[in-house]
Amino acid sequence: MRYSIETIKSLTYDGLRPFCDQIRALLIDNFSEHGGHVGSNLGTVELIVSMLKEFDYHRDYIISDTGHQSYLMKLLTERPNVFASIRKTGGLSGFADKYENPRDHYISGHGGSGVSACVSLVEALKRRPDASRVICLVGDAAMAEGLALEALNNLTAAGHSRLILVLNDNGWSIERNLGNLSRIFGSAQTSESLFNLLGFGYVHCADGHDLHALAAAWEEVHRLDGHTVIHVRTVKGRGLPVAEADTRRRLHYTDPFDPATGQKRQTFEGLIRFVDVNAAALCDLRREDERVVAITPAMCGGNGLDVFQDEFPESFFDAGMCEQYALASANGHAIAGNIPVVALHAAFLPRAFDQVFQDICLQNIHAVLLIGRSGFAGPDGPTHHGVFDLSYLRCLPNLTMISPRDGNDYYRAIRDSVEKAKGPVAILTPHAYTVFSPELRNQSLPPPAAIEHVSAGEDLLILCTGVTYSEAMSLRDKLSDKGQSVGVAHIRQVKPLDKALLRHLVTSYKEVLVLEENTAIGGLGSELALWMKQEDLGLPLKHFAVGDCFYPHGDIPSLREMSGISHAKVFEKVVFGI
Ligand SMILES: Cc1ncc(C[n+]2csc(CCOP(=O)(O)OP(=O)(O)O)c2C)c(N)n1
C-alpha cells in the first residue's frame, strides 16, 4: 500500500485500521534505528491520518504547532527518504518545514508559535470570498505557551474562513503535563466551558485511536460552523510497550534504541552530558542551603534535573512550556529570599529575553541561568541552534557570563555562581558529552582565572570560549605540527571581560585568532576587535565565527565544517588561505 493521501482518501475508516497499524509498525522500526520524537508521533497516527482524510491537503491550511509530531505528515506527503534521512545532515528536517514542502506553510520547532500563525492566518483570510479552513494541530502542553494564549486572545468571530484547533491531549508535555490549564483539559465539561468562552465550538473525542470515534467527531466538526476545537484524547507512545510504560517521559524523544527494552544503542563510556552536571551541583548546593530552588520550563530531563526533582520535589518548579514565566518567576523567588536557578536550552531563551532583561538583570537579582545547548544543537536544526546567545546576552548590564570548558569546570561554575555571586549569572554549555570527576564535589579549590592561559606559545594566540575549547586545542596541535608556536587562552568569564589580563596575554603574541560558535555579529570577536583597536594594540586579529545565516540540521561536526569554524577549516584558512 502506498503511503499517500490518495490511499487514505480511497479507504473507508474500517480500511484505515490496517493502514494505521502498518504505519505504526513502520514508525517503531524506524525510530528504533534512527531515534527521534517517538512518543509524540506514535500517539498521533490515527489523528493525523483522519485529518488528512477529512481535509483537502492541497487547499486547506494544515499547520502543526511545535512540529515535532510531523513524521507521519512527511511520510504521507511522499517526501523522499522519510525515515532514513530525517534529522540527518542533508536530509529532511525533524520538524514541519516550508522549505521542504511549501504545503507545510511554516517552520515550526518552538511551541505556541503555530497557534499564533493559524489565528493570524484565519484573521487575514476571513474576509476573502473563498472559504478556507485553517487546521492547527497543537499538543496540550504547547497550548499553555504564552504565545498560544495571546493568539487565542486575539481571535475574532469567523468569517468566510474558520479555525479548527485540533487539541491533541495526551496529558504529557515532555514530562507529565502540569498546571491549571492541564487540569481544565482533564474534563470535557471544563474544557468546553473554557473554549466556548474563547469563541470556539467544542467537540470531544474520548479515544483518538478509535477511527470510528474520530470519524464521528469530525462529522460533528463539519456540522458546526465558526471556529471549533476538536479535543482528542490520545495515548503518548501508543503501541510501543516500552514507551507506554515509560513513567517519566513516554519516550518523548530518544536516540536509536532497542524497541524491546528501550535501551539506547550507543553509550558514551566515562562521559556524561554537560546538563547532567546540573543535578550533581544543584543537589549538593540544595543539601547545604535550602534557599536553592531549581526552575525549568518543561525540560526537566533535557536539563538533567530528574535527580534533583526526586530528591527535592518542594524545591523544584516545572513551569510548563512557559519560558517567560520560568524566567520571570526567578524574581518572585529572589524577593522571597531564595536563590533561583533556571535551567533551559539556549534555543528557547530568546522567547523570554524580556524577562532576562527586565525581571532579572535590570533588578540585579541573584539568579543563575544554566543555558544548555549553546552553540550548534545538531539534528534539531535552525529552530534549536543556540548561536546567538553570546551576542544578545552580552549586551545586558549586570549580567556575568561564564562558559566553562568541561564538566568539572562547569560544576565549579555552578557552585561559585550560587554560593558567591551577588547578581545574575548565565552559564553557557554546549550540547555535548564531557568529563566529570565526582571527587571534585568535596574539594574546595582556589577561584579559577577569568581567562585561562591553557597553553603557551609565541606567535599566535587562539582565544576560545566554552564550546570552542576542544576545537581550539585541536587547531593548536595542527598548527604546532606545522612549526608554528601557538598558545591557547580560554575565556571562561565572557562578561565582564578581564581586560587587564587580556591585555597582558595578547601583547605577548604577534597575532590573535578568535574562535567562537556564535554569530560573528556582536559576539566575542567583535568586542575584542573593537577593544584592540581602541587600545591601539596594533595586533592583527583573525575572527572565525558563525556566518550571518540560518544553519540547517545535521551532526555538530558537519555544522562546524559548514560554517567554517571546525579546526580543520580554520587550519586550511590560516595555513593555505582557503
Ligand atoms: C518554546 C518551546 N519550549 C520548549 C520546547 C521543547 N519541547 C518540545 S516538545 C515539548 C512538549 C510538547 O508537549 P505537547 O505540546 O503536549 O505535545 P506532545 O509531545 O505531548 O504530543 C517541549 C517542551 C519547544 N519545542 N518550544
The ligand as a Tripos MOL2 file, in Angstrom:
@<TRIPOS>MOLECULE
LIG
   26    27     1     0     0
SMALL
NO_CHARGES

@<TRIPOS>ATOM
      1 C1          9.0990   27.2840   23.0960 C.3       1 LIG1
      2 C2          9.4730   25.8460   23.3120 C.ar      1 LIG1
      3 N1          9.8150   25.4230   24.5390 N.ar      1 LIG1
      4 C3         10.1910   24.1340   24.7480 C.ar      1 LIG1
      5 C4         10.2000   23.2550   23.7060 C.ar      1 LIG1
      6 C5         10.7030   21.8180   23.9320 C.3       1 LIG1
      7 N2          9.5880   20.8780   23.7020 N.ar      1 LIG1
      8 C6          9.4450   20.1980   22.5480 C.ar      1 LIG1
      9 S1          8.0990   19.2370   22.5230 S.2       1 LIG1
     10 C7          7.7060   19.6670   24.1050 C.ar      1 LIG1
     11 C8          6.4950   19.0960   24.7630 C.3       1 LIG1
     12 C9          5.3290   19.1220   23.8570 C.3       1 LIG1
     13 O1          4.1950   18.6310   24.5130 O.3       1 LIG1
     14 P1          2.8170   18.6840   23.7550 P.3       1 LIG1
     15 O2          2.6490   20.0090   23.0980 O.co2     1 LIG1
     16 O3          1.7420   18.2800   24.6900 O.co2     1 LIG1
     17 O4          2.9960   17.6200   22.5940 O.3       1 LIG1
     18 P2          3.2780   16.0330   22.7470 P.3       1 LIG1
     19 O5          4.7340   15.8340   22.5220 O.co2     1 LIG1
     20 O6          2.8390   15.5920   24.1030 O.co2     1 LIG1
     21 O7          2.4740   15.4390   21.6570 O.co2     1 LIG1
     22 C10         8.6350   20.5760   24.6290 C.ar      1 LIG1
     23 C11         8.5910   21.1390   25.9830 C.3       1 LIG1
     24 C12         9.8420   23.7390   22.4370 C.ar      1 LIG1
     25 N3          9.8500   22.9580   21.3570 N.pl3     1 LIG1
     26 N4          9.4600   25.0210   22.2690 N.ar      1 LIG1
@<TRIPOS>BOND
     1     1     2 1
     2     2     3 ar
     3     2    26 ar
     4     3     4 ar
     5     4     5 ar
     6     5     6 1
     7     5    24 ar
     8     6     7 1
     9     7     8 ar
    10     7    22 ar
    11     8     9 ar
    12     9    10 ar
    13    10    11 1
    14    10    22 ar
    15    11    12 1
    16    12    13 1
    17    13    14 1
    18    14    15 2
    19    14    16 1
    20    14    17 1
    21    17    18 1
    22    18    19 2
    23    18    20 1
    24    18    21 1
    25    22    23 1
    26    24    25 1
    27    24    26 ar
@<TRIPOS>SUBSTRUCTURE
     1 LIG1         1 GROUP 0 **** ****
